[in-house]
């Protein structure tokens, strides 16, 4: 700075020149007044820029410059003080509307809107789509919170100082998205966001100190050494600013790693764990824009002189500040509330769909079990039919010959009458046992068609319990018939119900310990739709591991040789023939072992129609 006066110091003429490091900045008035009486120069920024001295000689004022402060550090500090990049009022208005796919295509050109959608809580590691992000009211709440604490102004991306940088970001986004469309496993919308925000450091400088961005871009040294030039103008280069802003603004990990590794060699970038597909898309876009001089030094290599912009056939946007738009805050609050209301309805719909899905899975599982059991029964029926024919014929011969020998034992075994008789009785008994096994097997596999009639259930229970007295007495098990209604008419196949009850009571007698009990009775109160009969015993009951196989043929929870394993399956099969069921009652922990046989209670009129 030079101040020149006339010989007497009166009518002094001031000539002031101030210089930025990158060139002259003529639109700032650094000098405000001269105090001729004291011979000192005053300025708005005199304490930062200049130091004055007294008149050295008559008619002249000599002024020496102070050491200029580091303006680049103040640029970086201003960028890192940004709490957000405010979207335009038009973008926020569109985002407040219902979240449709067209909304994303409308706001994706606005870096501030894209950054607002990508801000997530630090603990959220999910990777939702942009449509899902727009359905979340949290980003609108965040916009309202930031609008309530104004600190930045929205950037006019059409301003001459920042337009080349913005156009470069749009070009990167377009090229990255187009490349992602051809790449397997890469989301085009995420590629767009990575391309648009790849120059995040530049975008931050444009928002905080637009003149500093223009000065760096106009520096002749920028084409050869972009990163060094950025550090000289801003104190930090674009990559360092981008990494810091991405962390401060809680951007997702997949975006932070991509924009933070663009300047690194490919092999070194891999060690930071970026999404390699997205990284390839953005690197491809950077290389293409670099060839036309729009790379902005993103990969720290030399670039051509920066041209003004890539031509884009798009309507001109009006970048109006959201702070100066009346009722915009109210619109955002209303949009967030509408999303919450729709979220409740959507949650109810999803819960209903989940319930229906679970029900469908249960029905499918039940149907699969029924089909599997039907297949087993069909195979078992074929086996029983073949075995009954092939085994019964030689079995009848064996039994007949044994009976013939037994009838002539006195003639043929005169000296050993007892031993042969005992052996022949054993042979005949075992043939009867095998014959009973085959009969029960056929009864389970191919039961006869039910012939329902009316009968009195309490009378049938008493008869069945009495018929098994001979089995229970040697074991020391007493059979009890519970208190039943005087009469209870049931419409079913009485013989099949009798066999089912016999199987259940026999199972109770065999499972009860010595000197214990077995009980049978009608469960009261009797409902209008179903009649239940409980068969209990004093045993410990089946183990939890045995319960799934209780009704499988030939499965027995007792020791080998103690049972055929067909009692419960036959009872279940014949009861299902009547439209009922047999199940183990597990609702009484610590109580006696209890099986429930249920039969449908059919009104007389329907029974007549069924008959």
C-alpha positions in Angstrom: 0.0 0.0 0.0 1.3 3.5 -0.9 -0.1 6.8 0.4 1.3 9.8 -1.5 0.7 13.5 -0.5 1.8 16.9 -1.7 4.8 18.7 -0.4 3.1 20.3 2.6 1.1 17.3 3.6 -2.1 19.2 2.7 -4.6 18.0 0.0 -3.0 14.6 0.3 -3.8 12.1 -2.4 -4.4 8.5 -1.4 -3.7 5.6 -3.6 -4.4 2.2 -2.0 -4.0 -1.2 -3.5 -4.8 -4.4 -1.7 -4.0 -7.8 -3.0 -5.3 -11.4 -2.4 -2.6 -14.0 -2.8 -4.4 -15.2 -5.9 -4.9 -11.8 -7.4 -6.5 -8.4 -7.0 -9.8 -8.2 -5.2 -11.2 -4.7 -6.0 -14.7 -5.0 -4.5 -13.5 -4.6 -0.9 -12.8 -1.2 0.7 -10.0 -1.7 3.1 -9.2 2.0 3.7 -11.8 4.1 5.4 -10.2 7.4 6.5 -6.9 9.2 7.1 -6.3 11.2 10.3 -4.0 13.9 9.0 -3.6 15.5 12.4 -2.1 12.4 14.0 -0.5 11.2 10.8 -2.0 7.8 11.2 -4.1 5.7 8.8 -7.3 4.0 9.9 -8.9 1.0 8.3 -11.7 -1.5 9.0 -9.1 -4.2 9.0 -6.1 -2.1 9.9 -5.3 -4.3 12.8 -5.1 -7.3 10.5 -3.5 -5.9 7.3 -1.4 -2.8 7.8 0.7 -0.9 10.2 1.2 2.9 9.9 4.1 5.2 10.8 4.5 8.9 11.4 5.3 11.3 8.5 8.9 10.6 7.6 9.3 13.9 6.0 7.3 16.8 5.0 4.8 16.1 2.3 5.1 12.3 2.3 3.7 9.4 4.3 5.4 6.1 4.3 3.4 3.1 5.3 4.8 -0.4 5.7 2.7 -3.5 5.6 2.2 -5.9 8.5 2.8 -9.6 8.0 -0.4 -10.7 6.3 -2.4 -13.4 8.3 -3.0 -16.8 6.9 -6.2 -16.3 5.0 -6.2 -20.0 3.8 -6.7 -21.1 7.4 -9.7 -18.9 7.8 -11.3 -20.5 4.7 -10.9 -24.0 6.0 -12.3 -22.9 9.4 -15.3 -21.3 7.7 -16.0 -24.5 5.7 -15.7 -26.8 8.8 -18.1 -24.5 10.7 -20.9 -25.3 8.3 -23.6 -27.3 10.0 -25.2 -28.2 6.7 -25.5 -27.3 3.1 -29.0 -25.7 2.9 -31.1 -27.0 0.1 -33.1 -24.6 -2.0 -36.6 -23.7 -1.0 -38.0 -25.4 -4.1 -36.2 -28.7 -3.1 -37.5 -28.6 0.4 -41.0 -27.9 -0.8 -40.9 -31.0 -3.1 -39.5 -33.1 -0.3 -42.4 -32.2 1.9 -44.8 -33.9 -0.6 -45.7 -37.6 -0.4 -42.6 -39.7 -1.1 -43.0 -40.8 -4.7 -40.2 -41.8 -7.1 -40.6 -38.6 -9.1 -39.6 -36.6 -6.0 -36.1 -38.1 -6.1 -35.6 -37.3 -9.7 -36.7 -33.7 -9.0 -34.4 -33.0 -6.0 -31.3 -35.1 -6.9 -29.7 -32.1 -8.7 -29.6 -30.2 -5.4 -26.5 -31.2 -3.4 -28.1 -29.8 -0.2 -31.2 -32.0 -0.7 -29.2 -35.1 -1.3 -27.0 -34.4 1.7 -30.1 -33.9 3.9 -31.5 -37.3 2.8 -28.2 -39.0 3.5 -27.8 -37.7 7.1 -28.4 -40.5 9.4 -27.8 -41.2 13.1 -24.3 -42.4 13.9 -25.6 -45.8 15.1 -27.6 -46.5 12.0 -25.7 -48.9 9.7 -28.5 -49.7 7.4 -28.5 -48.9 3.7 -32.0 -48.0 2.6 -32.9 -46.7 -0.8 -33.6 -43.1 -1.4 -37.3 -43.8 -1.7 -37.2 -45.4 1.7 -35.2 -42.4 3.1 -37.9 -40.0 1.8 -40.6 -42.0 3.6 -38.8 -41.4 7.0 -40.0 -38.2 8.7 -36.6 -37.9 10.5 -35.0 -35.9 7.6 -37.8 -33.4 7.6 -37.4 -33.0 11.4 -33.7 -32.4 10.8 -34.4 -29.8 8.2 -36.8 -27.9 10.6 -34.2 -28.1 13.3 -31.5 -26.6 11.1 -33.8 -23.9 9.8 -34.6 -22.9 13.3 -30.9 -22.2 13.9 -29.8 -20.2 10.9 -26.2 -20.0 10.2 -25.7 -20.5 6.5 -27.3 -19.2 3.4 -28.4 -21.4 0.5 -25.9 -21.4 -2.4 -26.9 -19.9 -5.7 -25.4 -22.6 -7.9 -26.0 -20.4 -11.0 -23.7 -17.7 -9.6 -20.6 -17.3 -11.9 -18.1 -18.0 -9.1 -19.6 -21.5 -8.3 -21.4 -22.6 -11.5 -18.4 -24.4 -13.0 -18.0 -26.4 -9.8 -21.7 -27.3 -9.6 -21.8 -28.3 -13.3 -18.8 -30.5 -12.8 -20.6 -32.2 -9.9 -23.7 -32.8 -12.0 -21.5 -34.2 -14.8 -19.8 -36.6 -12.4 -23.2 -37.7 -11.1 -24.6 -38.3 -14.5 -21.6 -40.3 -15.7 -21.4 -42.4 -12.5 -25.1 -43.2 -12.7 -24.8 -44.2 -16.4 -21.9 -46.4 -15.7 -23.7 -48.0 -12.7 -26.6 -48.9 -14.9 -24.2 -51.2 -16.9 -22.5 -52.5 -13.7 -23.9 -55.6 -11.9 -24.5 -55.0 -8.2 -24.3 -51.2 -8.2 -27.2 -49.0 -7.3 -27.6 -46.2 -9.9 -29.0 -43.8 -7.3 -26.1 -44.4 -4.9 -23.7 -43.9 -7.8 -25.4 -40.6 -8.6 -25.0 -39.5 -5.0 -21.4 -40.5 -4.9 -20.7 -38.6 -8.2 -22.6 -35.5 -7.1 -20.8 -35.3 -3.7 -17.4 -36.5 -4.9 -16.2 -32.8 -4.8 -17.7 -32.3 -1.3 -14.8 -30.1 -0.3 -15.4 -27.8 -3.2 -19.1 -27.7 -2.4 -18.3 -26.7 1.1 -16.0 -23.9 0.0 -18.6 -22.7 -2.4 -21.1 -22.4 0.5 -18.7 -20.8 3.0 -16.4 -18.6 0.9 -17.4 -18.6 -2.8 -14.7 -16.1 -3.7 -12.0 -18.5 -2.4 -13.4 -21.3 -4.6 -13.3 -19.0 -7.7 -9.8 -17.8 -6.8 -8.4 -21.4 -6.5 -10.1 -22.4 -9.8 -8.6 -19.4 -11.6 -5.1 -19.9 -10.2 -2.8 -20.9 -13.2 -0.9 -23.3 -10.9 -4.1 -25.3 -10.2 -4.0 -27.2 -13.6 -0.5 -28.6 -12.7 -0.7 -29.1 -8.9 -4.4 -29.1 -7.9 -4.0 -30.4 -4.3 -1.1 -28.1 -3.5 -2.9 -25.2 -4.9 -6.0 -26.0 -2.8 -3.9 -26.2 0.3 -2.3 -22.8 -0.5 -5.7 -21.2 -0.9 -7.7 -23.1 1.7 -5.1 -24.6 4.1 -6.7 -28.0 3.4 -7.2 -29.7 0.1 -10.6 -30.9 -1.2 -10.1 -34.5 -0.1 -9.3 -33.4 3.5 -12.3 -31.1 3.6 -14.6 -33.8 2.1 -13.5 -36.3 4.8 -14.1 -33.9 7.6 -17.5 -32.7 6.4 -18.6 -36.3 5.7 -17.9 -37.2 9.4 -19.4 -34.0 10.8 -22.6 -34.4 8.7 -22.9 -38.1 9.6 -23.0 -39.3 6.0 -23.3 -43.1 5.5 -20.2 -45.2 5.5 -20.5 -46.3 1.8 -20.4 -42.6 0.7 -17.6 -41.5 3.1 -15.2 -44.2 2.0 -15.8 -43.6 -1.7 -15.4 -39.8 -1.6 -12.5 -40.1 0.8 -10.5 -42.5 -1.3 -10.8 -41.0 -4.8 -7.3 -39.3 -4.6 -5.6 -42.6 -3.5 -4.1 -45.2 -5.8 -6.5 -48.1 -6.5 -4.5 -50.7 -4.4 -4.2 -48.3 -1.4 -7.9 -47.3 -1.6 -9.0 -51.0 -1.3 -7.4 -51.1 2.2 -10.0 -48.6 3.4 -12.9 -50.9 2.6 -15.0 -48.8 0.1 -17.8 -50.2 -2.0 -15.6 -51.2 -5.0 -18.4 -51.1 -7.5 -19.3 -47.5 -6.5 -15.7 -46.5 -6.4 -15.2 -47.8 -9.9 -18.2 -45.9 -11.1 -17.0 -42.6 -9.6 -13.4 -43.1 -10.8 -14.7 -43.7 -14.3 -16.7 -40.5 -14.1 -13.7 -38.5 -12.8 -11.5 -39.8 -15.6 -14.0 -38.8 -18.2 -14.5 -35.3 -16.8 -10.8 -34.9 -16.3 -10.3 -35.2 -20.1 -12.4 -32.1 -20.6 -10.9 -30.1 -17.7 -13.6 -30.6 -15.1 -12.0 -33.0 -12.7 -11.4 -30.4 -10.0 -8.3 -32.2 -9.0 -10.2 -35.0 -7.4 -7.5 -37.6 -8.1 -4.6 -35.2 -7.5 -3.3 -35.5 -11.0 -2.7 -32.7 -13.6 -5.7 -31.6 -15.5 -6.6 -29.4 -18.4 -7.6 -25.9 -18.0 -11.1 -25.8 -16.5 -13.8 -25.0 -19.0 -17.0 -23.3 -18.0 -19.4 -26.3 -18.0 -20.7 -29.3 -19.8 -23.8 -28.5 -21.6 -26.9 -30.0 -20.0 -30.4 -29.6 -21.5 -32.2 -28.9 -18.2 -34.6 -26.2 -17.1 -33.0 -23.3 -15.2 -33.5 -23.7 -11.5 -34.2 -20.8 -9.1 -32.0 -21.2 -6.1 -34.1 -19.4 -3.5 -32.9 -19.5 0.1 -35.1 -21.6 2.5 -34.6 -19.0 5.2 -36.4 -16.4 3.1 -39.4 -18.5 2.1 -42.5 -17.9 4.2 -44.4 -20.9 5.7 -41.7 -23.3 4.4 -41.0 -24.4 8.0 -44.7 -25.1 8.6 -44.8 -27.1 5.4 -41.9 -29.3 6.5 -43.5 -29.9 9.9 -46.8 -30.9 8.2 -44.9 -33.2 5.8 -43.2 -34.9 8.7 -46.5 -35.4 10.5 -48.2 -36.8 7.5 -45.4 -39.3 7.1 -45.8 -40.4 10.7 -49.5 -40.9 10.2 -48.9 -42.9 7.0 -46.2 -44.8 8.8 -48.7 -45.9 11.4 -51.1 -47.1 8.8 -48.3 -48.7 6.9 -47.1 -50.5 10.1 -50.6 -51.8 10.6 -50.8 -53.0 7.1 -47.4 -54.7 7.5 -48.4 -56.3 10.7 -51.5 -57.7 9.1 -49.5 -59.0 6.2 -47.0 -60.6 8.6 -49.9 -62.2 10.5 -51.3 -63.5 7.2 -47.9 -64.8 6.2 -47.4 -66.6 9.5 -50.9 -68.1 9.1 -50.1 -69.2 5.6 -46.8 -70.8 6.8 -48.6 -72.6 9.5 -51.2 -73.8 7.1 -48.6 -74.9 4.6 -46.7 -76.7 7.4 -49.8 -78.4 8.5 -50.7 -79.3 4.9 -47.1 -80.6 4.4 -47.5 -82.7 7.6 -50.8 -84.0 6.4 -49.4 -84.9 2.9 -46.4 -86.5 4.5 -48.6 -88.5 6.9 -50.9 -89.4 4.0 -47.8 -90.7 2.0 -46.7 -92.7 5.0 -50.2 -94.2 5.4 -50.4 -95.1 1.7 -47.0 -96.8 1.9 -47.9 -98.5 5.1 -51.2 -99.7 3.7 -49.5 -101.2 0.7 -47.0 -102.9 3.1 -49.9 -104.1 5.4 -51.9 -105.5 2.5 -48.9 -107.4 1.1 -47.7 -108.5 4.5 -51.1 -109.5 5.6 -51.4 -111.7 2.5 -47.9 -113.1 2.5 -47.5 -113.6 6.2 -51.0 -114.7 7.1 -50.9 -117.7 4.7 -47.8 -119.4 6.2 -48.9 -118.2 9.6 -52.2 -120.0 9.2 -50.3 -123.2 8.2 -48.0 -122.9 11.2 -50.9 -122.3 13.5 -52.9 -125.2 12.0 -50.0 -127.6 12.2 -49.3 -126.6 15.8 -52.9 -127.2 16.7 -53.0 -130.5 15.0 -49.8 -131.6 16.9 -51.4 -130.4 20.1 -54.5 -132.5 19.5 -52.4 -135.7 19.0 -49.8 -134.9 21.6 -50.8 -137.9 23.8 -50.4 -140.2 20.8 -47.2 -138.8 19.4 -45.4 -137.7 22.6 -46.5 -140.3 25.2 -43.5 -139.9 27.4 -43.1 -136.1 27.3 -46.7 -134.8 27.4 -46.0 -131.5 29.2 -43.0 -130.1 27.3 -44.4 -130.5 23.8 -47.8 -129.1 24.9 -46.2 -126.0 26.3 -44.1 -125.5 23.2 -47.1 -125.9 20.9 -49.1 -123.5 23.0 -46.3 -120.9 22.7 -46.3 -121.4 18.9 -50.0 -120.9 18.6 -49.9 -117.8 21.0 -47.2 -116.2 18.9 -49.1 -116.8 15.7 -52.1 -115.1 17.2 -49.9 -112.2 18.3 -48.6 -111.8 14.8 -52.1 -112.0 13.4 -53.2 -109.3 15.8 -50.3 -107.1 14.8 -51.2 -107.3 11.2 -54.9 -106.7 12.0 -54.1 -103.6 14.0 -51.7 -102.5 11.2 -54.5 -102.8 8.6 -56.8 -101.0 11.0 -54.5 -98.0 11.2 -53.5 -98.0 7.5 -56.9 -98.7 5.9 -59.7 -98.3 8.5 -63.2 -99.1 7.3 -65.6 -96.4 6.3 -67.4 -95.1 9.5 -71.0 -96.1 9.9 -72.3 -93.5 12.4 -75.2 -94.3 14.7 -76.5 -92.8 17.9 -75.1 -94.3 21.1 -74.8 -93.3 24.8 -71.2 -92.3 25.5 -71.2 -92.8 29.3 -72.4 -96.4 28.8 -69.7 -97.1 26.3 -67.0 -95.7 28.6 -68.2 -98.1 31.4 -68.3 -101.1 29.1 -64.8 -100.4 27.7 -63.3 -99.9 31.2 -64.8 -103.1 32.5 -63.5 -105.1 29.5 -59.9 -104.2 30.4 -60.2 -105.3 34.0 -58.3 -108.5 33.4 -55.4 -106.6 31.9 -55.2 -104.2 34.9 -55.6 -106.6 37.7 -52.3 -108.5 37.4 -50.5 -105.1 37.2 -52.2 -103.9 40.4 -53.8 -101.0 38.5 -57.3 -100.0 39.4 -59.5 -98.6 36.6 -61.7 -95.7 37.6 -64.7 -94.3 35.7 -65.2 -90.7 36.4 -68.5 -89.0 37.2 -70.2 -88.8 33.9 -73.6 -87.3 32.8 -76.5 -89.8 33.0 -76.9 -89.8 29.3 -74.9 -88.2 26.5 -75.8 -89.1 23.0 -73.1 -89.2 20.4 -73.4 -89.7 16.6 -70.4 -91.7 15.4 -69.2 -95.2 14.5 -69.6 -96.9 17.9 -67.2 -99.8 17.1 -64.4 -97.5 16.0 -64.9 -95.3 19.0 -64.8 -98.4 21.2 -61.5 -99.5 19.7 -60.1 -96.0 20.1 -61.1 -95.9 23.8 -59.7 -99.4 24.3 -56.4 -98.3 22.9 -56.2 -95.2 25.1 -57.2 -97.1 28.3 -54.8 -99.9 27.5 -52.0 -97.4 27.1 -52.9 -95.8 30.4 -52.9 -99.2 32.2 -49.5 -100.1 30.7 -48.0 -96.7 31.5 -49.2 -96.6 35.1 -46.8 -97.9 37.8 -47.8 -100.8 40.0 -50.5 -100.2 42.6 -51.5 -97.0 40.7 -54.6 -96.1 38.8 -56.1 -95.3 35.4 -59.2 -93.1 35.0 -61.6 -92.4 32.1 -64.4 -89.8 32.0 -66.2 -87.1 30.1 -64.7 -83.6 30.5 -67.2 -81.2 31.9 -68.8 -78.8 31.2 -69.7 -80.3 27.8 -69.7 -77.7 25.1 -72.2 -77.3 22.3 -69.7 -78.2 19.5 -67.4 -80.8 20.9 -67.4 -83.7 23.4 -64.2 -84.5 25.1 -63.2 -87.7 27.0 -60.1 -87.6 29.3 -58.0 -90.8 29.8 -55.6 -90.3 32.7 -53.0 -92.4 34.5 -50.7 -92.1 37.5 -47.5 -92.4 35.5 -44.9 -89.8 34.8 -45.9 -89.2 31.3 -43.9 -89.2 28.1 -40.7 -87.1 27.9 -40.8 -83.9 25.9 -38.5 -85.5 23.3 -41.0 -88.4 22.8 -44.1 -86.2 22.3 -43.7 -85.4 18.6 -43.6 -89.2 17.8 -46.4 -90.4 20.1 -48.9 -91.0 17.3 -46.4 -92.6 14.9 -46.9 -96.3 14.2 -44.5 -98.7 15.9 -43.2 -96.0 18.2 -43.2 -97.0 21.9 -41.8 -95.0 24.8 -41.5 -98.2 26.9 -38.7 -100.7 26.8 -38.4 -103.1 23.9 -40.9 -105.9 23.9 -43.3 -104.0 26.2 -45.6 -102.8 23.4 -46.2 -102.8 19.7 -46.4 -99.0 19.3 -49.8 -99.1 17.6 -52.2 -98.3 20.4 -52.1 -94.4 20.2 -51.8 -94.3 16.4 -54.8 -96.5 16.0 -56.8 -94.4 18.5 -55.8 -91.2 16.7 -56.6 -92.7 13.3 -60.0 -94.0 14.2 -61.0 -90.8 16.0 -60.0 -88.7 13.0 -62.3 -90.9 11.0 -65.1 -89.5 13.1 -64.1 -85.9 12.6 -62.4 -85.8 16.0 -58.9 -85.9 17.4 -56.6 -87.4 20.1 -54.0 -85.2 21.7 -51.8 -85.2 24.8 -53.0 -82.5 27.3 -50.0 -80.4 28.3 -51.9 -77.6 30.0 -51.5 -79.1 33.5 -47.8 -79.2 34.3 -47.1 -81.5 37.3 -50.5 -83.2 36.9 -51.3 -86.7 35.8 -50.7 -87.9 32.3 -53.8 -87.0 30.3 -54.9 -87.8 26.8 -58.0 -86.1 25.4 -60.3 -87.8 22.8 -62.6 -85.3 21.2 -65.6 -86.0 19.1 -67.8 -83.4 17.3 -71.2 -82.9 18.8 -73.7 -83.1 15.9 -77.2 -81.8 16.4 -79.9 -84.5 15.7 -81.1 -82.8 12.5 -77.7 -82.7 11.0 -77.1 -86.3 12.1 -80.2 -87.4 10.3 -79.0 -85.7 7.2 -75.6 -87.3 7.5 -77.2 -90.7 8.0 
